Amino acid sequence: MGERTDSGTVEVSEAGVSWWVGERPGRWARGRVTAGLALLTALLLAFPRVVPDRPGHLGSLLEAFLPWLGLAVVPLLALALLRRSATALLSLLLPAVAWAYAFGGLLLAAPEPSGRVLVVVQHNVSDVNTDPAGTARTLAEAEPDLIALEELVPAALPAYEKALAPAFRFHEVRGTVGIWSKHPLSGTRAVDIKPGGIAEGWSRGLRTVVHTPYGEVAAYVVHLPSVRLGTSGYASSWRDESAHLLGRAVAAETVAKVIVLGDLNSTVDDRGLSPLTSQLNASERGFAFSFPASFPLARIDQVLARSATVGRMRTLPATGSDHLPVTARVALR
């Protein structure tokens, strides 16, 4: 039971007396903090670049895992229900709409491209993979035109060459990256994407021309430097410098059609990759989270293209690597 007083409301129960200063807040007045958090979540989903990249590359870190920010709606919904707040419940529409706008298209079905199409597979095979032959067979079963591999070590290379030779007559390796193709290759060379702070001998990029039935395509196979999350923040400076060098190489490419395949060590939303991704098309269908293989959280293995459209991305079965392979159909224009 309750009794009004001049200073507010006294509520009497068996447990004692509770005092409310003023009127008890209504369901529209409650939950303002929850509503504010929902608004902040929507803002970050829609405009992640409001978060500065300095210090600690926090903006890049947010963008690398941006789709998962939508999960914030779950605890906010629980709070809104607990508070019985109509304001908080309605505010949750904002992050839901923002997430759907940013990532909902990746869930939609779309017709696969047809006609002038190349099927490609991208895979970081891991330098500690104990089953290179089995890995190669898994990739070949997707029946691609091109296979791009990273973390190729000399001890495992013969196994890949032997397993892939029957279906892929042409292949090139530079440093720790390689490409296998059903179509002839020419003009293969290493691409220098080594950041200034890394020792000599580091070679993780190649460029070659694939002579397809639909004309020449410049194919790049790359492995950008790893990133680390530590007490000083998100260490991505080497990765960003490497992306800048790769972007400059792609910008100078004279062949009109370009496909970039590689482990970029981040997602296409990451501003650190913008020197490259701003020039190229990415898939608009399929999340295809590829890393880590045991519990995939992000797609850091990418297929990007110029003068071509990348179809739905999907993952292939797990191999002996800590990455999952990804594949896509690329329609040449």
Order of alpha helices (4+ residues) and beta strands (2+ residues): beta-beta-beta-alpha-alpha-alpha-alpha-alpha-beta-alpha-beta-alpha-beta-beta-beta-beta-beta-beta-beta-alpha-beta-alpha-beta-beta-beta-beta
